[in-house]
Amino acid sequence: MHAITIPEPGGPEALVWAEVPDPVPGEGEVLVEVTASAVNRADIMQRQGYYDPPPGAPAYPGLECAGRIAALGPGVSDWNVGDEVCALLGGGGYAEKVAVPAGQLLPLPGGIGVKEAAALPEVVCTVWSNVFMVAHLRPGETLLVHGGSSGIGTMAIQLAKALGARVAVTAGTKEKLERCAELGADILINYREQDFVAEIKEATGGAGADVILDNMGAKYLDRNVQALAVNGRLAIIGMQGGTKGELNIGALLAKRGAVSATSLRARPAREKAAIVAAVREHVWPLFADGHLRPVVDREMPMREAAAAHRVVEESGHIGKVLLVTA
């Protein structure tokens, strides 16, 4: 088979479409023929040499995929050869085939095609695990999403709205904010022109956000605490704004606030399987009901992954950029 390899870390040109050995499904795994994968920030970090795959994961980038089951490994009985699926991966999505633990597979949600489904596993599992399983967003509360037009952001808007929350977003252009509004965002904040702390306070009558989903890390840490409501929860899922920040414990205590920081890729298989099972139970029906849709900016051939990485690094996209094998 062919896969996107990284002979040496570097810029987008470091991604090389090369012939590699076919994967063989082990105990409890299935072999998926990949129709599409999607570009995530973690893939860019891996290409740059900053984010190695967890032990046992394929060396190729790609944290999600969709396709058809080509073979079953020993001990797998809940799936069949030929089933169309999407999957959460530790790596290996940028390839024609990938071996996946059966617990990380999902059927295609109602009304969603196999290519579009590749845009879903990483973002849905990230949003559900952080916003709902950890931060416990409730109906009637306010969620602030940084990077509202990203793949994570576009799903967080839709899911929070579907479950009865009010949603505020930050984004850097009028076009991106307009797209967020179309998806259901109630409060639109241009971070290049507005102070998100002041804007969220004004929009909530001084209360602040009950939950903040943050992809920036250190750069926003202090202001995120300022923007929290009393009993607010800050969920950090990225480090685009740096890794080391100063936390004002006094301000956090005054808010009776909580800060969590999680990554999905490095979790043990049993934890990933639990998140995938919760997504299948609680989120997948919302696709069939029409409340949720994947947001895909464009499809590009997988062999052109370097060009796709440039698109994502330039932040000119809205939603997900897909890599298709056909």
Backbone hydrogen bonds, N-H to C=O, Kabsch-Sander energy under -0.5 kcal/mol:
donor,donor_aa,acceptor,acceptor_aa,energy
3,A,18,A,-2.4
4,I,94,Y,-2.8
5,T,3,A,-0.7
5,T,16,V,-3.6
10,G,47,R,-2.1
14,A,11,G,-2.6
15,L,12,P,-2.0
16,V,5,T,-2.7
16,V,14,A,-0.5
18,A,3,A,-2.8
18,A,16,V,-0.7
20,V,1,M,-2.7
28,G,74,P,-3.3
29,E,26,G,-2.1
30,V,100,V,-2.4
31,L,71,A,-2.9
32,V,30,V,-0.6
32,V,98,V,-2.8
33,E,68,R,-3.2
34,V,32,V,-0.7
34,V,96,E,-2.0
35,T,66,A,-3.0
36,A,66,A,-1.8
37,S,323,L,-2.6
38,A,64,E,-0.6
39,V,321,V,-2.4
43,D,40,N,-1.2
44,I,40,N,-1.2
45,M,41,R,-2.1
46,Q,42,A,-2.2
47,R,43,D,-2.5
48,Q,44,I,-1.8
49,G,45,M,-0.5
49,G,46,Q,-1.2
50,Y,45,M,-2.8
51,Y,45,M,-0.7
57,A,54,P,-2.1
65,C,87,A,-1.6
66,A,36,A,-2.2
67,G,85,V,-2.6
68,R,33,E,-1.9
69,I,83,D,-2.4
70,A,31,L,-3.4
71,A,31,L,-1.2
73,G,29,E,-2.8
76,V,73,G,-1.4
77,S,75,G,-0.6
82,G,69,I,-2.7
83,D,80,N,-2.1
85,V,67,G,-2.5
86,C,106,L,-2.6
87,A,65,C,-2.6
88,L,104,Q,-2.2
89,L,63,L,-2.5
92,G,60,Y,-2.4
93,G,62,G,-1.5
94,Y,61,P,-2.8
95,A,93,G,-2.0
96,E,2,H,-2.1
98,V,32,V,-1.9
100,V,30,V,-2.8
102,A,28,G,-2.9
104,Q,101,P,-2.3
105,L,102,A,-1.5
106,L,86,C,-2.8
108,L,84,E,-0.9
112,I,109,P,-2.0
117,A,113,G,-2.0
118,A,114,V,-0.6
118,A,115,K,-1.6
119,A,116,E,-2.1
120,L,117,A,-1.7
124,V,120,L,-2.9
125,C,121,P,-2.2
126,T,122,E,-2.0
127,V,123,V,-2.7
128,W,124,V,-2.8
129,S,125,C,-2.1
130,N,126,T,-2.1
131,V,127,V,-2.5
132,F,127,V,-0.7
132,F,128,W,-1.2
133,M,128,W,-2.3
134,V,129,S,-1.2
135,A,130,N,-2.3
137,L,131,V,-2.4
140,G,164,G,-3.0
141,E,138,R,-2.1
143,L,141,E,-0.5
143,L,166,R,-3.1
144,L,211,V,-2.8
145,V,143,L,-0.5
145,V,168,A,-2.9
146,H,144,L,-0.6
146,H,213,L,-2.4
147,G,170,T,-0.6
148,G,170,T,-2.8
150,S,147,G,-1.8
151,G,319,G,-0.6
153,G,147,G,-0.5
154,T,150,S,-3.0
155,M,151,G,-1.4
156,A,152,I,-2.6
157,I,153,G,-2.5
158,Q,154,T,-1.4
159,L,155,M,-2.7
160,A,156,A,-2.4
161,K,157,I,-2.3
162,A,158,Q,-2.4
163,L,159,L,-1.3
164,G,161,K,-1.8
165,A,160,A,-2.7
166,R,141,E,-3.1
168,A,143,L,-3.3
169,V,187,I,-2.6
170,T,145,V,-1.9
171,A,189,I,-1.9
177,L,173,T,-2.1
178,E,174,K,-2.5
179,R,175,E,-2.0
180,C,176,K,-2.1
181,A,177,L,-2.3
182,E,178,E,-2.0
183,L,179,R,-1.4
184,G,180,C,-0.5
184,G,181,A,-1.2
185,A,180,C,-2.4
186,D,167,V,-2.3
187,I,167,V,-2.0
189,I,169,V,-1.9
189,I,187,I,-0.5
191,Y,171,A,-1.6
191,Y,189,I,-0.9
193,E,190,N,-1.4
194,Q,190,N,-2.8
196,F,194,Q,-0.7
199,E,195,D,-2.5
200,I,196,F,-2.4
201,K,197,V,-2.0
202,E,198,A,-2.4
203,A,199,E,-2.4
204,T,200,I,-1.1
205,G,202,E,-1.2
206,G,201,K,-3.7
207,A,204,T,-1.3
209,A,227,A,-2.7
210,D,142,T,-1.4
211,V,142,T,-2.0
212,I,233,R,-2.2
213,L,144,L,-2.9
214,D,212,I,-0.7
214,D,235,A,-2.9
218,A,242,G,-2.0
219,K,216,M,-0.6
219,K,241,G,-0.8
220,Y,217,G,-1.0
221,L,217,G,-0.7
221,L,218,A,-1.0
224,N,220,Y,-2.9
225,V,221,L,-1.9
226,Q,222,D,-1.9
227,A,223,R,-1.9
228,L,224,N,-0.8
228,L,225,V,-0.8
229,A,209,A,-2.8
231,N,255,K,-4.1
232,G,229,A,-2.1
233,R,210,D,-2.7
234,L,258,A,-3.1
235,A,212,I,-3.1
235,A,233,R,-0.6
236,I,234,L,-0.6
236,I,260,S,-3.1
237,I,214,D,-3.3
237,I,235,A,-0.5
238,G,214,D,-0.8
240,Q,215,N,-1.9
241,G,216,M,-2.8
242,G,239,M,-1.9
245,G,243,T,-0.5
247,L,245,G,-0.5
248,N,246,E,-0.6
249,I,247,L,-1.2
252,L,248,N,-2.1
253,L,249,I,-2.9
254,A,250,G,-2.2
255,K,251,A,-1.3
256,R,252,L,-0.6
256,R,253,L,-0.9
257,G,252,L,-2.4
258,A,232,G,-1.7
260,S,234,L,-2.9
262,T,236,I,-1.8
267,R,264,L,-1.3
271,E,268,P,-0.7
272,K,268,P,-2.2
273,A,269,A,-2.7
274,A,270,R,-1.8
275,I,271,E,-2.1
276,V,272,K,-2.8
277,A,273,A,-2.4
278,A,274,A,-2.0
279,V,275,I,-2.6
280,R,276,V,-2.5
281,E,277,A,-1.9
282,H,278,A,-2.9
283,V,279,V,-2.2
284,W,279,V,-2.2
286,L,283,V,-1.7
287,F,283,V,-0.7
287,F,284,W,-1.2
288,A,284,W,-1.2
289,D,285,P,-1.6
290,G,287,F,-1.3
291,H,286,L,-1.9
292,L,286,L,-1.3
296,V,294,P,-0.7
297,D,295,V,-0.5
297,D,320,K,-3.0
298,R,320,K,-1.0
300,M,322,L,-2.1
302,M,324,V,-2.8
304,E,301,P,-1.9
305,A,302,M,-1.4
307,A,304,E,-0.6
308,A,304,E,-1.7
309,H,305,A,-2.5
310,R,306,A,-1.7
311,V,307,A,-1.8
312,V,308,A,-2.0
313,E,309,H,-2.7
314,E,310,R,-1.9
315,S,312,V,-1.2
316,G,311,V,-1.3
319,G,149,S,-2.8
320,K,295,V,-2.7
322,L,298,R,-2.7
322,L,320,K,-0.5
323,L,37,S,-2.4
324,V,300,M,-2.5
325,T,35,T,-2.2
326,A,35,T,-0.6
